[in-house]
Amino acid sequence: MELILIAAMAHNRVIGRNNSIPWHVPEEMQFFKKTTMGHAVIMGRKTYDSIASPLPGRFNVVLSRDKDPQIAGCMVTSNLIAGIECCKGYEKIFIIGGRTLYSEAMNMVDTVLLSVLDKEYEGDVFFPHLPKEQFDHVSEKRMGETDRFTLHTYRRKHPTIHSELS
């Protein structure tokens, strides 16, 4: 099982504004869809609220602090470890946001797929610090015809506990 953090951020690290994504970049959205399709995705409740329905073709897990959450079409758990446990049997598990979940998962993930848009956007939510001492920058690929972005791939230098147990 591989645990992968996938995110898109503006050049100024913005990932959100008023509980939504402040840009529309179809080619980046296509990359996200193609990459996550057929796999498990774990998201925070605010991220789920912003998309308002389960992502089709994926096993959806929503993390929520609510006592008795009911979200149709999604498995709901109270924490990341329980969320990962729900995804046993999936080859790849994608952490898809938001900021709080990205921060929590950063010390656990094997891989980070980070799309960096060429433009800056106004926002109130920013991508957390990527601990470069824990990751090797293994590739960089320019993408997008209309709205350009760079896909950066980082891999953990040393295995995490979850990697050794899976």
Number of C-alpha atoms within 10 A of each C-alpha: 17 15 21 23 24 20 22 25 24 22 16 16 19 22 26 23 15 10 16 15 18 17 16 9 15 12 16 22 12 11 14 17 15 10 14 22 14 15 17 25 27 29 24 25 22 18 21 23 13 12 13 11 13 19 17 11 12 16 21 24 27 24 23 19 12 11 8 10 15 11 15 9 13 18 18 25 23 16 15 21 12 13 22 21 10 18 20 13 12 14 12 18 25 24 26 21 24 22 20 14 21 22 15 13 18 20 13 19 23 23 22 23 20 19 25 23 24 14 13 14 19 14 18 12 19 16 21 16 10 14 11 12 8 15 18 16 14 11 11 14 10 12 17 14 8 9 14 16 24 18 19 16 18 22 19 21 14 11 13 13 9 15 14 8 7 9
